[in-house]
Every structure is written in structure tokens, then in C-alpha cells.
Amino acid sequence: MNTPPQKEESTLSQVAKDRAKKALRKKRNKVMKKGAKAVAKAAARAISVLFKAVVSFLSTLGLPTIAFVLGSILLAVVVWLLLTSVFTFGFFDNTEEDVLGDEDQVAVHEKIVEEIESSYDEGVGSAEYYRVPPALVSAIIQIYREEQQENGKSINQVIEDVVAELTPDLEYESYTNKYEWEEKTCERVEEEHEPDEEPTYTIECETNSGSEDLDPTEFMIEGKTWNRHISYSLEPSWGAWNTDNTEHGGYYKRRYYVHEVIESEVSTDFKELDDYLNSIGFKQQDKAMIEALYESTSQENMGYTEWLGTNSPGSFSHAVCTKDGEVDMAVFSSEFDDEGVFTNREQDLIDAAEKYNIDPVLFAAIALFETTRGTSDKVVNYNNPGGVYNSSKGDFYKYSSLSEGIDAMAKNLKNRYYDRGIFTIEDIGAVYAPINATNDPTGLNANWVPGITAMANQLGGLIMHCEEMTDSINAGEMPELSEGTFTSPTTGYVTSTFRSASRPDHHGVDIGAGQKNVPIVAVADGIVARSYLSSSYGHTVIITHNIDGKTYQSLYAHMTGRNVFTGNTVSKGQLLGHMGNTGRSQGIHLHFELHVGSWNTSKSNAIDPALAGVPLP
């Protein structure tokens, strides 16, 4: 766990780029030049089944080993590549020479594009911008179509189903359009005078004005796409006058309504995609393969598996401990059924942890997270699950066996952290993966603590140093449950009130406590409307409450993490997370909002929580 000069990218995007894009495309082009295409067409049905088996197999071994796998199954892969090379790797590269498929494959591509284009209103520009990408549809049907065709569905029906499910849900609002004008017309008028007198002139002017309504304009105010949640708040106002001067000091001027975005919120959110893939039975390895296929065809990073690591159930804001201080072997072992090189190797991790007197659950969580569940290049090709770095050689250590690498990782964890009194996930993360570190330009370190926390909880909970962790978690007291409609969201003291004279645009209250890990709870019973990571609010939870026939929404922002997820039912006083400093924040605190009706980006429904009866510290 030495930090190298540049933190390794541990997602499948690197695998897809290095292997799928280079090795597979190179092999495809080479074979196509030899004219073996006819063989592929004849073996289409058999190879389709084989591909699914290969996908599962590669997910187990780890995609970085594909170069070795190709040698043993070369003939089958060649045939499959011939069949799907254009479809999978060529259609979306925007180069004419790659579109070399037969009529059937061309028809499939055209159907995907046609279906996507028909799924949005061409008259609304934002709809086209947020449409589902063809490369994603292609990646999904690669795995999904065989099963559906066996159920009697044609490939066109499969495409229609996928596009329909992933079509963005965009909400528009009509905004008034109008303009006003003002005109000053002037003329030179000759005054009466005697015939022998020089004429004199005066300038007489008349001013008129008016306004006219124009057709309203539709603007998108909220959208849920396959990978984002977007919301905008616009405010109409008069634009600047445009003036044309006319003779004798006259003029004609006009101005139009303009619609300015006063607030926007864009967050990465794969919930729509993940819900759909879950509904059609996709497993973790299927999702990983979709990301690999998408990235290799679109040549863009997807970020799906990273999102899954911090937003799937179990991604709590703090780690839990087992009740009896023993590893829950039933839960622990169940996580090693399909974990790349770690499959059925859970006892090796436990033995190494016990040898160095470190928490086996924490050790296993770090090993799985750092290696993308046993599939990263370093663990597959170097037997180095901890990414132990040899600074003298400028490269990672390469161990003779996985057992040796596991032992080295455990020893490193003990020497660099445990022996220095660094036991908790948060404290280890602060040293190993500090946020905003210079060697982390892409911000991946922010995923380390929540990712390890989620993994440890999935493995059944920690068994060592729980007292230190509990002391840290319980640094702040749970707020006392009130008897009224609402209870206080946290303990501490109010640092900024609702729409004060100095902060009229502050649509909530800020509560600080002067310490870390202060619990935040739901102010009333309700259902979680959103649980997400925002660029401005940080870790945020929005809860919908129905109280005496009236709908409210409460918002809790800047938390260290989230203990609840979208769609969860929560009880008054239930733990949501802990005070933090995520998003655009100036210190550890809770930003709390209460809205009558739904929350929106303009905060037009916000009310003062204190006046609504929410007890504040």
C-alpha cells in the first residue's frame, strides 16, 4: 500500500482501452483481411453462446489476462470477432473504413440509431444532447439479446426495449417570451415668418411605446438520464435595450425577455441504468463487461463501476462491527464466490491478517477494493494485491505467487499503519488516499473511504479496534427525539439562519458542532426521494414527508456519507449520516432545508424550519 508517484487507475476502463481496443481490434482487422468472414457467419449461433461463456470466464479471471486467454481459445475468438467486430468495435468510431459489416449488421446499427432518434423531440435541443448513446445500447444487447431471442423476441424488439427503458426523463417548463419597444419620431417644422425673413425651424418629437407577447419558450428544468441527474432554475428578466438612432434626434429601441440560469445542479447518477440492468437480471460481472464494451467502442470513460462502489446498498457513512468480535464466515465466504484471482481464497487473506494481527475484514476489503475485486493488472500479472511500490526501481513489486503478494500486503499494512496507531478506515484513508492530493488529479481518492467502508460492511463488519471506531463515530450525540411532528436533525448550534439580512439567498439553516462525526437524523417519517453526491451539496439526502395531508421535503447536505438510499422508507430520528464538509462547504456542518411541496433548484418552496416547528439546537 505504498503510494506510487501516480495512483494506479484501478477500474476496468484501463482494461478496455489496453486490451479490448488494441488487442481485439488488431486481431479483428488482421483476420478480416484474410477473408475468413464466411466462417463467422456460418458459426454465428454457436459463437453467440460461446461469447457469453467467455464474458463470464473473463470476469472471473480478470480482463487483464485476455492476452493469455486468446492463445488457448484463439479459433473461437477469431470467429466471434469476425462476426461482431464491426458491430461491437467499429460502428461508433466514426470512421468509414470501420463500417464493413454485412447487411444484417448494418441493419442492426441503423435500427439502433433510428430507435434512439425517434425517442426524443427533435424540436427540443436538450433532448438530443441527453439521449442514450448508441455505444451503450450496443454493449447491453451484446449480452442481453441472445436470452431475449430465445424467448421469441427479434433483435429489433430487443433494441426497442432497451432504448425505451433508457430514454431520458426530461421535464420542461414554459417561460414567457415578450418584447417591449419605445419610439421617438422627430421632424423639423418650419415656423411662420414673413416672406422676406429667413425661415426658422423647430424640432417636434413624439414618443410612443408598447409591448407584445411572443410564443413561450420551453426550457428543461429537470432531467434523469442513464448517467446523470440534472436540474436548472431560470429567472426571466429584461435584456439590454438595442437602439437605432433616427433623424433629428429620434430613435427606435427595443428589448426582449432573457432567461438566465440562476442555479444548476448536475450530478453523476447511474440509478436509471442500474435499476434497468437489475430488472433484467444483470449481475456484477455483466455490468463490468458493459462498461468495458462501452469504453472500448466510445473511447470515453464511463465511471459506472466506480459509482456502484459508492452508491450500492452497503455504502454506509461508517463501518459496522460484528456483534461477537468474530468474522461472520457465512457472510464473509459468500463474497468470494466470484472475485477474480481471490475466488475461494478467503482463508489465505484471513491467515495473513492473523499472522500480522490486523483486522481480516478490513484487510480483505482493501484487497478487493484496490484490485477491483481481484481483476486488476497488478494482482493478475504481478501477484501484488496491495500495489506495493518499489521506489528504487520505479515499478511495482512482482511476487512469485499470490500467497506471497498477500503476505507482503498484510505486512505493509501492519508496518505503515497499525504499528503507528492508525486503525480506522478514515484514518488510513487520510494517509493512503488523501483527498485533493497532488498525485490524484482525477479525484479518485474521494472514493476510497466510502468504497472500503462499503466493502467491509458487505463482508460482515469489522472485528478489531471497534472501540476506537465507535469513539470516533459517537463523537457527537444523537439528537433527542421530540414528541411533536418534527424532531431536530442534529445536535450542535445554529451558525447561519434562514434568509437572514446578510444572506438573503440562504434557503436553509446551517448547524455546526465543532467536531467530527456528529449524527444527522430524519426530522420525520418519510421516503427517501434522493440520495446522491452533489458537486455543491456534497453527500445529500432528500426525504418526502406526508404530514396531515400536506407534502414536505427535507434536505440534509454536506454529510460525510449516506446511510440511506433512494426509495428507502425512514423513521423519525433514523440515522442518515454524519456532519461533513463535502461539496461546496466552508467547514464541517449540516445544511438543512425544509420545503412545502417539492424541492427545486430555485428554492421557491423553501420555508423557515424554525417557523414550521422543527426543533433546532
QUISULHU-V794025 format. One record per helix or strand. SS is the DSSP state (helix for helix, strand for strand). FROM is the first residue (numbers start at 1). LEN is the number of residues. If there is no record, write none. Layout:
# QUISULHU-V794025
ss/from/len
SS/FROM/LEN
SS/FROM/LEN
This chain:
# QUISULHU-V794025
ss/from/len
helix/12/22
helix/37/6
helix/44/18
helix/63/10
helix/74/17
helix/96/3
helix/103/15
helix/125/5
helix/134/17
helix/155/12
strand/169/22
strand/201/24
strand/228/11
strand/242/4
helix/247/3
strand/251/18
helix/271/9
helix/284/15
helix/304/8
strand/321/1
helix/329/6
helix/340/3
helix/346/10
helix/360/11
helix/377/5
strand/389/2
strand/395/2
helix/402/15
helix/418/3
helix/425/8
helix/446/13
strand/462/1
helix/466/8
strand/493/4
strand/509/4
strand/519/3
strand/526/9
strand/538/10
strand/550/10
strand/569/2
strand/575/4
strand/580/1
strand/589/8
strand/606/2
